[in-house]
Amino acid sequence: MSETAVKAPGVPDAGRWKALVFIALAQLMVVLDSTIVNIALPSAQQDLGISDGNRQWVVTAYALAFGGLLLFGGRIADLWGRKRAFVVGLAGFALASALGGAATNEAMMFGARALQGAFGAMLAPAALSLLAVTFTDAKERAKAFGIYGAIAGGGAAVGLILGGFLTEYLDWRWTFFVNIPFAVVAAAGAWFVIREPEGGRNRSALDVPGVFLSTLGLVALVYGFTRAESEGWSESVTVGMFVASAVLLIAFVLVESRVKAPLLPLRVVTDRNRGGVYLSLGLAIIAMFGLFLFLTYYLQVVKGYSPVKTGFAFLPMVAGMITGSTQIGTRLLTRVPPRLLMGPGFLVAAVGMLLLTQLEIDTSYAGVLLPGMVLLGLGMGTAFMPAMSMATQGVRPQDAGVASAMVNTSQQVGGAIGTALLNTIAASATASYITDHIGGANSRTQQQLVQIQGQVQGYTSAIWFAVGILVAASAIALTLINVGRPGGPAASGSGEGAEDELPIPVVAH
């Protein structure tokens, strides 16, 4: 690496705020991609002749590669250096996006999506760990992670708007091609602006058994939940995937506890504060992903909104997330302990979700949806910001990549669980409602009304579960996370192995 690519440890990088722009741009691209392709899927399916049975692989191929390779991607960032992994991840993501946009058949599309996931698994942890090692002052770190948290939370909704515009007014292929300018600008900016601290790499030999077991275990877990959504929880392959995942991940933990240079040092996850962050964040994502799915269907199928109008309907949630993350979270993180932001934040989000359990066919957007989404956004933004910051708090610089990868892993697994679990609950409630009420429908119009009412009943039943999940996330954050405010007195019981960690100076234990 060139001399200009590194900086002395402990000395703030003069170009750190410029670096944040390019890191945030890359993160926005990855988050946008998670929803922008969903909007384009019906058009792509028709053009490429993808069958209904195979169309799920446009989403699943990405999810499996991304979720399965995240820990490996985080370790590569620690081994190569975050800047190099970041730039390579961007270049690969751009190439994969170009292949997806130029796809002429389903095999080419599935391959492109898997490649996007693989390079995204390198890019995402590299971006978060770059923030961790670049911003070391507590107040500056709060601002940087506030911006990052807002993008991580709100980018998916922005993807709905952009995806709707591109699909409706240009062509579905542009939902892939749009990633290329994002990636080129972010990579060029990162190459010339980002400077990593010296001595932050982990040059230990790669833990090949750990890579093998974690990748297969996470792929089996994500695929199990994906298959449960479409085939059912008791289907033999679904059950087999869950059993295989449990065996592989238990074996992974045993291997990591014994090898000299583990892929995921167990001290990263056994610290009670980081463990609390990963667990509560994963639960919150379960609730949030399910809600995005139901609200999208509700607005388009029940209310008859266009894709573009649906995207704009989500803007208040995005505004709430940005406000919660950059104004509330950033301003208070240096004044109060993180648990007093995360716990109440998840509870505020739960109140917003509670409003959305009141959905009916003729529900007013301004009366119910708008306040519900604003509260949800404010709460999630306030909670996400300290969660993103704490995920790499106190880790050795050499472990920053895998600690960051664990954040993305909890989000990815949470998203897979949320989509499958809440969709199953909604489908069951819908079927039960239709069975109970269809007998009283004497005309075709009445039967259609019962079916639509059944769909709404399914959405609200699942949202009730999401409320409970957010309350559980709040309880975990308040119970497990006990670190004090930045610069404040140390909290006891910070976790096993905490004493031998060399902290990135962010929050005093």
Residue pairs with C-beta under 8 A, 6 or more apart in sequence:
1 81
1 83
1 84
1 196
4 195
5 81
5 83
5 194
5 195
5 196
6 195
6 196
6 197
6 198
7 13
7 195
7 196
7 197
7 198
8 197
8 198
9 197
9 198
9 199
9 200
10 136
10 505
12 136
12 137
12 140
13 19
13 134
13 195
15 193
15 194
15 195
16 134
16 135
16 140
16 144
18 189
18 193
19 130
19 134
19 189
19 190
19 193
19 194
19 195
20 131
20 134
20 135
20 144
20 147
20 148
21 189
22 185
22 186
22 189
22 190
22 193
22 194
23 86
23 127
23 130
23 131
23 148
23 186
23 190
23 194
24 147
24 148
24 151
25 182
25 185
25 186
25 189
26 86
26 89
26 90
26 123
26 127
26 182
26 183
26 186
26 190
27 124
27 127
27 128
27 148
27 151
27 152
27 155
28 151
28 155
28 158
28 182
29 93
29 179
29 182
29 183
29 186
30 93
30 120
30 123
30 124
30 127
31 151
31 152
31 155
31 156
31 159
32 155
32 156
32 158
32 159
32 162
33 62
33 97
33 116
33 120
33 159
33 179
34 156
34 159
34 415
35 156
35 157
35 159
35 160
35 163
35 292
36 159
36 160
36 162
36 163
36 166
36 175
36 178
37 58
37 59
37 62
37 113
37 163
37 175
37 176
38 59
38 163
39 159
39 160
39 163
39 164
39 167
39 175
39 307
39 311
40 163
40 166
40 167
40 172
40 175
41 55
41 58
41 59
43 167
43 171
43 172
44 50
44 58
44 103
44 109
44 172
45 52
45 55
45 58
47 172
48 103
48 104
48 105
48 106
48 109
49 105
49 106
50 58
50 106
50 109
54 106
56 226
56 230
57 106
57 110
57 113
58 109
58 110
58 113
59 113
60 223
60 226
61 110
61 111
61 113
61 114
61 117
62 113
62 114
62 116
62 117
62 120
63 117
63 222
63 226
63 412
63 415
63 416
64 114
64 117
64 219
64 222
64 223
64 226
65 113
65 114
65 115
65 116
65 117
65 118
65 120
65 121
66 116
66 117
66 118
66 120
66 121
66 124
66 412
67 117
67 121
67 218
67 219
67 221
67 222
67 409
67 412
67 413
67 416
68 121
68 215
68 216
68 218
68 219
68 222
69 117
69 118
69 121
69 122
69 215
70 121
70 124
70 125
70 218
70 405
70 408
70 409
70 412
71 210
71 211
71 214
71 215
71 218
71 263
71 264
71 402
71 405
71 406
71 409
72 121
72 211
72 214
72 215
72 263
73 85
73 89
73 121
73 122
73 123
73 124
73 125
73 126
73 401
73 405
74 125
74 126
74 129
74 401
74 402
74 403
74 404
74 405
74 406
74 408
75 202
75 206
75 207
75 211
75 263
75 264
75 401
75 402
75 405
76 85
76 122
76 401
77 85
77 86
77 122
77 125
77 126
77 129
77 400
77 401
77 404
77 405
78 129
78 201
78 202
78 398
78 399
78 400
78 401
78 402
79 201
79 202
79 203
79 206
80 88
80 201
81 196
81 200
81 201
82 126
82 129
82 130
82 133
82 196
82 200
82 400
82 401
83 126
83 130
83 190
83 191
83 194
83 195
83 196
85 122
85 123
85 126
85 401
86 123
86 126
86 127
86 130
86 187
86 190
86 194
87 187
87 190
87 191
88 119
88 122
89 119
89 120
89 122
89 123
89 124
89 126
90 119
90 123
90 183
90 186
90 187
90 190
91 119
91 183
91 187
92 115
92 118
92 119
92 122
92 123
93 116
93 119
93 120
93 123
93 179
93 183
94 179
94 180
94 183
94 184
94 187
95 115
95 119
96 112
96 113
96 115
96 116
96 118
96 119
97 112
97 116
97 176
97 177
97 179
97 180
97 183
98 176
98 177
98 180
99 108
99 111
99 112
99 115
100 109
100 112
100 113
100 116
100 176
101 173
101 174
101 175
101 176
101 177
102 108
102 173
103 109
103 112
112 176
121 405
121 408
124 404
124 405
124 408
125 401
125 402
125 404
125 405
125 407
125 408
126 401
126 404
127 404
128 148
128 388
128 391
128 392
128 404
128 407
128 408
129 392
129 400
129 401
129 403
129 404
130 194
130 196
131 141
131 144
131 145
131 148
131 392
132 392
132 395
132 400
132 403
132 404
132 504
132 506
133 196
133 197
133 200
133 397
133 400
133 504
134 144
134 194
134 196
134 197
135 141
135 144
135 145
135 506
136 504
136 505
136 506
138 333
138 334
138 486
138 487
138 506
138 507
139 334
139 486
141 389
141 486
141 506
142 329
142 330
142 331
142 333
142 334
142 385
142 389
142 486
143 326
143 330
145 330
145 385
145 386
145 388
145 389
146 325
146 326
146 327
146 329
146 330
146 333
146 385
147 325
147 326
148 388
149 321
149 325
149 329
149 381
149 384
149 385
149 387
149 388
150 321
150 322
150 324
150 325
150 326
150 381
150 384
150 385
152 384
152 388
153 321
153 325
153 377
153 380
153 381
153 384
154 317
154 318
154 321
154 322
154 377
154 381
156 292
157 292
157 311
157 314
157 315
157 317
157 318
158 311
158 318
160 296
160 307
160 310
160 311
160 314
161 308
161 311
161 312
161 314
161 315
162 175
162 178
162 311
163 175
163 307
163 311
164 306
164 307
164 308
164 309
164 310
164 311
165 308
165 311
166 172
166 174
166 175
166 178
167 175
167 307
168 306
168 307
168 308
197 397
199 397
200 397
200 398
200 400
201 398
202 261
202 398
202 399
202 401
204 260
204 261
205 261
206 261
206 263
207 255
207 256
207 259
207 261
207 262
207 263
209 255
209 259
210 252
210 255
210 256
210 259
210 262
210 263
210 264
211 263
213 248
213 249
213 251
213 252
213 255
214 248
214 249
214 252
214 263
214 264
216 244
216 248
217 244
217 245
217 248
217 249
217 251
217 252
218 245
218 249
218 409
218 413
220 241
220 242
220 244
220 245
220 248
221 241
221 242
221 245
221 249
221 413
221 416
222 412
222 413
222 416
223 241
224 238
224 241
224 242
224 245
225 413
225 416
225 417
225 419
225 420
225 421
226 416
226 419
226 420
227 235
227 237
227 238
227 241
228 235
228 238
228 420
228 421
228 424
229 419
229 420
229 423
229 424
231 237
231 238
232 238
233 239
233 424
252 264
253 266
255 262
256 262
256 263
256 264
256 265
256 266
257 266
263 402
264 402
264 406
265 399
265 402
266 497
267 399
267 495
267 496
267 497
267 498
267 500
267 501
268 274
268 395
268 399
268 402
268 403
268 406
269 275
269 278
269 406
270 495
270 496
270 497
271 394
271 494
271 495
271 496
271 497
271 498
272 480
272 481
272 482
272 493
272 494
272 495
273 390
273 393
273 394
273 480
273 481
273 482
273 483
273 494
273 495
274 390
274 391
274 393
274 394
274 395
274 403
274 406
274 495
275 480
275 495
276 339
276 476
276 477
276 479
276 480
276 481
277 342
277 387
277 390
277 391
277 407
277 477
277 481
278 391
278 406
278 407
278 410
279 410
279 476
279 480
280 342
280 346
280 383
280 387
280 473
280 474
280 476
280 477
280 480
280 481
281 384
281 387
281 391
281 407
281 410
281 411
281 414
281 473
282 410
282 411
282 413
282 414
282 417
283 414
283 469
283 470
283 472
283 473
283 476
284 346
284 349
284 380
284 383
284 384
284 414
284 469
284 470
284 473
285 410
285 411
285 414
285 415
285 418
286 414
286 415
286 417
286 418
286 421
286 422
286 466
286 469
287 349
287 353
287 418
287 422
287 466
287 467
287 469
287 470
287 473
288 376
288 380
288 418
288 466
289 414
289 415
289 418
289 419
289 422
290 418
290 419
290 421
290 422
290 423
290 462
290 463
290 466
291 353
291 356
291 376
291 422
291 463
291 466
293 419
293 422
293 423
294 422
294 426
294 459
294 462
294 463
295 313
295 314
295 356
295 369
295 373
296 310
297 455
297 459
298 359
298 455
298 456
298 459
299 305
299 309
299 310
299 313
300 306
300 307
300 310
301 452
301 455
302 361
302 452
302 455
302 456
303 365
305 313
313 365
313 369
314 373
316 370
316 373
316 374
316 377
317 373
317 374
317 376
317 377
318 377
319 374
319 377
320 373
320 374
320 375
320 376
320 377
320 378
320 379
320 380
320 381
321 377
321 378
321 380
321 381
321 384
322 377
322 381
323 377
323 378
323 381
324 345
324 377
324 378
324 379
324 380
324 381
324 382
324 383
324 384
324 385
325 381
325 382
325 384
325 385
326 381
326 385
328 341
328 378
328 381
328 382
329 341
329 345
329 381
329 382
329 383
329 384
329 385
329 386
330 385
332 341
333 341
333 385
333 386
333 389
333 485
333 486
334 485
334 486
334 487
335 485
336 485
337 481
337 482
337 483
337 484
337 485
337 488
337 491
338 386
338 387
338 389
338 390
338 481
338 483
338 485
338 507
339 477
339 478
339 481
339 482
339 483
341 382
341 383
341 385
341 386
342 382
342 383
342 386
342 387
342 474
342 477
342 478
342 481
343 474
343 475
343 477
343 478
344 379
344 382
344 474
345 378
345 379
345 380
345 381
345 382
345 383
345 384
345 474
346 379
346 380
346 383
346 470
346 471
346 473
346 474
346 477
347 379
347 470
347 471
347 474
348 375
348 378
348 379
348 382
349 375
349 376
349 378
349 379
349 380
349 383
349 470
350 379
350 467
350 470
350 471
350 474
351 375
351 379
352 371
352 372
352 373
352 374
352 375
352 376
352 377
352 378
352 379
353 372
353 376
353 463
353 466
353 467
353 470
354 372
354 467
355 368
355 371
355 372
355 375
356 368
356 369
356 372
356 373
356 376
356 460
356 463
357 460
357 463
357 464
357 467
358 368
358 460
359 368
359 369
359 456
359 459
359 460
359 463
360 456
361 449
361 452
361 453
361 456
363 369
383 473
383 477
387 407
388 407
389 506
389 507
390 481
390 483
390 507
391 403
391 404
391 406
391 407
392 400
392 403
392 404
392 504
392 506
393 483
393 503
393 504
393 506
393 507
394 494
394 498
394 501
394 503
394 504
394 506
394 507
394 509
395 403
395 501
395 503
395 504
396 501
396 502
397 502
397 504
400 504
418 466
421 465
422 462
422 465
422 466
423 462
425 458
425 461
425 462
425 465
426 458
426 459
426 461
426 462
427 458
428 458
428 461
429 457
429 458
429 461
429 462
430 454
430 455
430 457
430 458
431 454
433 450
433 453
433 454
433 457
433 458
434 450
434 451
434 454
437 450
437 453
437 454
438 447
438 450
438 451
440 446
440 450
441 447
441 449
441 450
482 491
482 492
482 493
482 494
483 491
483 494
483 507
483 509
484 490
484 491
484 507
484 508
485 507
486 506
486 507
486 508
487 508
488 508
489 508
490 508
490 509
491 509
494 509
498 509
503 509
